[in-house]
Amino acid sequence: MRMQDDPDAEDPKLFRCATITKAERDAVQNIKEFVRLGHVTRITRDRIVFGDRGSIPTTANTLHVDCTANGLPRQAGQQIFVDHPPSIILRPVITCNVTWSSAVIGMLEVLEGNNEDAKRSIIKTIPHPEAKEDWVAAFYQTFKNLHSLSLSYRKQGFDGMRLSMLNHGPILATFYKEHFVLGPVLAKMLAKADSFLKKYEP
């Protein structure tokens, strides 16, 4: 779920899977001083510079923390199961969920063994979102991966994986979301999506 931290602020242009709880969001809203001059382009001994939009004073004794680095760069089209040399490269297969993605890749390696074609056909790398518009492509491929995994490995315990985001919540709500909401409509969603989302294919 996306949350809005300030209804008066400009609509954000970037999103790179940063997460925040409601409690943390409420705490941030207690901060009264914000600088809305865009991206920091340079920090000198006495100024924080925002390109051609201005600058604000600082000091050499001030700690500046850069929280803008992209820790999850886009990797669309990159292979997970590589032939030469034989290796597994951990990549996202579920949007904004690196740990669950890694567990899914490990599960496929164990269950499919040396059947590389089967592994590649079941999951594909997710293009991590960087802007709001990227969510379409990211969720499209996520749903395709989840649908494929559910068809192939429901009995082997895919639905019950501890790292699954569907399993972190009240048991009845989780059961309802997975079996009565997501499950029945997922195939139909993907079938319709294929007709107009080709341009988002990695």
Phi, psi and chi 1 to 4 in degrees:
 res  aa     phi    psi   chi1   chi2   chi3   chi4
   1 MET       -  131.1 -179.7 -179.4   70.4      -
   2 ARG   -88.2  137.7  -68.1 -174.4   61.7 -156.9
   3 MET  -117.9  146.3  -67.1 -173.9  -68.3      -
   4 GLN   -98.6  123.0 -170.0  172.4   22.7      -
   5 ASP   -87.8  -23.2   61.6  -10.5      -      -
   6 ASP  -149.6  107.4 -175.5   -9.1      -      -
   7 PRO   -63.4  -18.3   21.6  -31.9      -      -
   8 ASP   -92.9   -7.0  -61.6  -37.4      -      -
   9 ALA   -81.2  159.8      -      -      -      -
  10 GLU   -65.2  141.8 -178.7 -178.3  -14.8      -
  11 ASP   -60.2  127.2 -163.5   30.7      -      -
  12 PRO   -64.6  147.4   22.9  -32.3      -      -
  13 LYS   -99.4  -21.0  -58.7  -64.1 -170.6  -62.8
  14 LEU  -118.1  150.2  -61.4  176.8      -      -
  15 PHE  -154.1  120.9 -179.7   80.3      -      -
  16 ARG  -124.7   41.9  -66.2  172.2  174.3  168.1
  17 CYS    70.0   23.2  -66.6      -      -      -
  18 ALA   -66.7  143.2      -      -      -      -
  19 THR  -122.1  150.8   57.9      -      -      -
  20 ILE  -154.8  142.8 -172.1  171.3      -      -
  21 THR   -86.3  167.4   66.3      -      -      -
  22 LYS   -63.3  -38.0  -70.8 -177.6  178.5  179.9
  23 ALA   -64.3  -41.7      -      -      -      -
  24 GLU   -66.6  -39.7  -69.3  167.5  -23.3      -
  25 ARG   -60.6  -42.5 -171.0  -87.6  -50.1  -89.9
  26 ASP   -64.3  -36.9  -67.2  -17.2      -      -
  27 ALA   -67.2  -41.1      -      -      -      -
  28 VAL   -62.6  -34.7  167.8      -      -      -
  29 GLN   -67.8  -12.1  -71.5 -179.9  -29.9      -
  30 ASN   -78.7  -14.4  -70.5  -35.4      -      -
  31 ILE   -72.8  126.6  -60.2  173.7      -      -
  32 LYS   -98.1  -18.7  -57.5  -55.8 -179.9 -176.0
  33 GLU  -111.7  112.3 -175.0  176.7   -8.2      -
  34 PHE  -123.2  146.9  -73.7   90.9      -      -
  35 VAL  -110.9  116.6  178.2      -      -      -
  36 ARG  -112.3   68.7  -56.9 -167.8 -174.0  -80.2
  37 LEU  -116.6   13.2  -66.2  175.5      -      -
  38 GLY    94.6 -153.5      -      -      -      -
  39 HIS   -83.1  141.9  -64.5  -76.2      -      -
  40 VAL   -72.5  128.1  174.5      -      -      -
  41 THR  -107.6  -17.8   57.0      -      -      -
  42 ARG  -166.5  145.6 -173.0  161.0   53.0   96.0
  43 ILE  -126.4  122.4  -61.5  178.3      -      -
  44 THR  -105.0 -172.5   67.2      -      -      -
  45 ARG   -64.2  -27.3  -70.2 -177.5   61.7   85.2
  46 ASP  -132.9    4.3   58.8   -2.2      -      -
  47 ARG  -140.9  145.3  -53.2  -65.8  -62.6  176.5
  48 ILE  -106.2  118.8  -59.8  175.6      -      -
  49 VAL  -103.3  134.2 -177.7      -      -      -
  50 PHE  -114.2   61.0  -60.7   86.4      -      -
  51 GLY    56.9 -132.1      -      -      -      -
  52 ASP   -93.6   12.0   57.8   -0.5      -      -
  53 ARG   -96.0   -2.1  -60.9 -176.6   65.8  177.3
  54 GLY   126.5 -169.9      -      -      -      -
  55 SER  -155.8  165.0   65.3      -      -      -
  56 ILE  -133.3  156.2   59.5  173.9      -      -
  57 PRO   -74.2  152.7   25.6  -34.2      -      -
  58 THR  -148.7 -175.9 -172.1      -      -      -
  59 THR  -136.2  163.5   69.9      -      -      -
  60 ALA   -68.9  -16.2      -      -      -      -
  61 ASN   -94.9    4.3  -65.4  -37.4      -      -
  62 THR   -91.4  133.4  -59.5      -      -      -
  63 LEU   -84.4  123.3  174.5   64.2      -      -
  64 HIS  -109.0  124.1  -57.0   87.4      -      -
  65 VAL  -110.4  123.8  179.8      -      -      -
  66 ASP   -91.1  110.1 -178.6    4.0      -      -
  67 CYS  -107.0   18.4  -60.6      -      -      -
  68 THR  -100.9   -6.9   63.5      -      -      -
  69 ALA   -62.4  143.9      -      -      -      -
  70 ASN   -90.2   99.9 -169.4   -2.9      -      -
  71 GLY   -77.9  -12.2      -      -      -      -
  72 LEU  -129.1   75.1  -60.2  170.4      -      -
  73 PRO   -66.2  156.3   24.3  -33.6      -      -
  74 ARG   -64.5  135.8  -66.1  176.2   67.7   81.8
  75 GLN  -133.9   30.8  -62.2  176.7  -35.1      -
  76 ALA   -59.2  136.4      -      -      -      -
  77 GLY    84.6   -7.3      -      -      -      -
  78 GLN   -79.7  139.3  -60.1  -63.1  -47.3      -
  79 GLN   -74.8  146.5  -71.4  -76.4   -0.6      -
  80 ILE   -95.6  -48.9  -63.0  168.0      -      -
  81 PHE   -99.0  105.7  -57.4   98.7      -      -
  82 VAL  -101.4  138.4 -179.4      -      -      -
  83 ASP   -82.1  -44.1  -70.5  -31.9      -      -
  84 HIS  -129.5  112.0  -55.7  -68.7      -      -
  85 PRO   -72.1  155.8   29.2  -33.7      -      -
  86 PRO   -57.9  117.2  -22.3   33.5      -      -
  87 SER  -161.8  164.4   54.2      -      -      -
  88 ILE  -118.6  125.2  -60.7  172.2      -      -
  89 ILE  -110.5  114.3  -58.9  176.8      -      -
  90 LEU   -66.5  122.8  -63.9  179.5      -      -
  91 ARG  -138.4  159.4  -57.1 -171.2 -171.2  -79.2
  92 PRO   -69.5  132.0   24.5  -33.8      -      -
  93 VAL  -121.3   -3.6  -62.5      -      -      -
  94 ILE  -134.8  130.2  -63.8  164.6      -      -
  95 THR   -54.9  126.9  -59.6      -      -      -
  96 CYS    58.0   29.2  -61.4      -      -      -
  97 ASN  -142.0   83.9 -160.2  -43.7      -      -
  98 VAL   -69.7  -39.1  176.4      -      -      -
  99 THR   -67.7  -45.1   50.7      -      -      -
 100 TRP   -66.1  -38.5 -170.0   13.8      -      -
 101 SER   -58.4  -45.4  -66.0      -      -      -
 102 SER   -64.4  -38.9  -59.4      -      -      -
 103 ALA   -65.4  -39.1      -      -      -      -
 104 VAL   -64.4  -43.5  165.0      -      -      -
 105 ILE   -61.5  -43.2  -67.7  169.0      -      -
 106 GLY   -62.9  -39.6      -      -      -      -
 107 MET   -62.6  -43.9 -179.4 -168.6   74.2      -
 108 LEU   -63.2  -40.5  -81.3 -178.2      -      -
 109 GLU   -61.4  -39.7  176.2   64.7   16.5      -
 110 VAL   -71.6  -45.6  170.4      -      -      -
 111 LEU   -78.7  -31.1  -64.9  177.6      -      -
 112 GLU   -98.9  -14.1  -69.9  -65.7  -20.0      -
 113 GLY    58.9 -122.5      -      -      -      -
 114 ASN   -89.7    7.1  -65.7  -36.4      -      -
 115 ASN   -82.2   78.9 -167.8  -15.9      -      -
 116 GLU   -64.6  -37.9  -54.2  -59.4  -39.1      -
 117 ASP   -62.5  -39.2  -70.1  -21.7      -      -
 118 ALA   -65.1  -43.6      -      -      -      -
 119 LYS   -61.7  -43.2  -72.5 -177.3  -82.6 -168.9
 120 ARG   -69.4  -28.0  -66.3 -172.2 -172.9  114.3
 121 SER   -78.5  -22.9   69.0      -      -      -
 122 ILE   -83.7  -41.8  -66.8  170.6      -      -
 123 ILE  -131.1  148.1   56.8  171.5      -      -
 124 LYS  -133.1  155.1  -69.4 -178.2  171.2   54.9
 125 THR   -63.4  137.9  -56.7      -      -      -
 126 ILE   -87.0  132.7  -62.9  -70.7      -      -
 127 PRO   -76.6  105.9   27.0  -30.6      -      -
 128 HIS   -57.6  138.1 -101.6  -53.1      -      -
 129 PRO   -69.6  142.1   25.6  -33.6      -      -
 130 GLU  -122.2  -27.5  -66.8 -172.7   -5.5      -
 131 ALA  -127.2  167.1      -      -      -      -
 132 LYS   -57.4  -38.4  -68.4 -173.4  -57.6  179.8
 133 GLU   -65.7  -24.3  -65.1   76.9   11.3      -
 134 ASP   -70.5  -15.3  -63.5  -27.6      -      -
 135 TRP   -61.5  -32.5  -87.5   78.8      -      -
 136 VAL   -60.0  -52.5  177.0      -      -      -
 137 ALA   -65.1  -40.2      -      -      -      -
 138 ALA   -64.4  -45.7      -      -      -      -
 139 PHE   -73.1  -31.6  -87.1  104.4      -      -
 140 TYR   -57.7  -51.8  175.1   53.1      -      -
 141 GLN   -70.4  -32.7 -171.8   59.0   55.2      -
 142 THR   -60.6  -48.1  -68.3      -      -      -
 143 PHE   -63.9  -36.1  -74.6  144.2      -      -
 144 LYS   -64.1  -43.0  -71.3 -179.8   74.2  172.0
 145 ASN   -64.4  -45.1  -73.0  -14.5      -      -
 146 LEU   -63.1  -40.5  -70.0  174.9      -      -
 147 HIS   -63.5  -45.7 -177.5   54.5      -      -
 148 SER   -63.6  -44.0 -149.4      -      -      -
 149 LEU   -64.6  -42.1  -74.1  161.3      -      -
 150 SER   -64.9  -39.3 -173.9      -      -      -
 151 LEU   -66.2  -37.9  -71.3  177.1      -      -
 152 SER   -86.8  -33.5  -58.8      -      -      -
 153 TYR  -131.3   20.4  -64.3  111.4      -      -
 154 ARG   -57.1  -44.3 -177.3  176.4  -69.3  -87.9
 155 LYS   -70.8  -26.1  -68.6 -177.9  179.5  178.6
 156 GLN   -81.8    0.6  -76.7   85.5   -9.8      -
 157 GLY   104.9   11.0      -      -      -      -
 158 PHE   -56.9  -42.9  166.1   69.3      -      -
 159 ASP   -65.8  -21.7  -67.8  -11.1      -      -
 160 GLY  -102.9   12.3      -      -      -      -
 161 MET   -59.7  134.0  -66.3 -179.1   75.8      -
 162 ARG   -60.5  -34.2 -178.6 -178.9   63.6   82.8
 163 LEU   -82.6   -4.8  -67.7  172.0      -      -
 164 SER   -63.4  131.6  166.9      -      -      -
 165 MET   -65.3  -20.6   59.8 -175.0  174.7      -
 166 LEU   -74.5  -14.9  -62.0  173.6      -      -
 167 ASN  -103.4   13.3  -66.6  -33.8      -      -
 168 HIS  -113.0   86.6  -72.0  -94.3      -      -
 169 GLY   167.3  178.1      -      -      -      -
 170 PRO   -54.0  136.3  -22.5   32.1      -      -
 171 ILE   -59.2  -40.5 -174.5  168.5      -      -
 172 LEU   -68.8  -39.4  -69.7  178.0      -      -
 173 ALA   -65.7  -41.6      -      -      -      -
 174 THR   -63.1  -46.2  -62.4      -      -      -
 175 PHE   -60.6  -41.3 -179.2   80.9      -      -
 176 TYR   -65.5  -46.7  176.7   80.0      -      -
 177 LYS   -60.8  -43.8  -77.3 -172.2  -63.0 -177.0
 178 GLU   -77.8  -45.2 -176.8  171.8   -6.9      -
 179 HIS   -93.8  -25.1  -66.7  -83.3      -      -
 180 PHE  -112.4  -20.4  -66.1  100.0      -      -
 181 VAL  -107.4  -61.5  177.8      -      -      -
 182 LEU   -72.1  -48.0 -176.3   60.1      -      -
 183 GLY   -55.5  -55.3      -      -      -      -
 184 PRO   -65.4  -28.6  -22.2   34.4      -      -
 185 VAL   -99.0  -11.1  -58.0      -      -      -
 186 LEU   -60.5  -47.6 -164.9   50.1      -      -
 187 ALA   -62.1  -41.2      -      -      -      -
 188 LYS   -65.9  -40.0  -64.4  178.2 -177.9  178.3
 189 MET   -60.0  -44.8  -71.9  169.5   54.4      -
 190 LEU   -67.6  -38.9  -67.6  172.2      -      -
 191 ALA   -61.9  -42.9      -      -      -      -
 192 LYS   -72.3  -37.1  -68.9 -178.1  178.0  180.0
 193 ALA   -63.3  -35.7      -      -      -      -
 194 ASP   -57.1  -29.0  -83.1  -28.6      -      -
 195 SER   -74.9  -24.2   64.4      -      -      -
 196 PHE  -132.9    9.2   61.5   88.5      -      -
 197 LEU  -114.1   17.5  -72.6  178.8      -      -
 198 LYS   -58.7  -33.0  -67.1  -62.1 -176.3 -176.7
 199 LYS   -67.6  -16.7   65.7  178.8 -180.0  179.4
 200 TYR   -91.1   -2.9  -68.2  107.7      -      -
 201 GLU   -62.5  132.8  -72.2  -78.6    6.8      -
 202 PRO   -67.4      -   21.8  -31.0      -      -
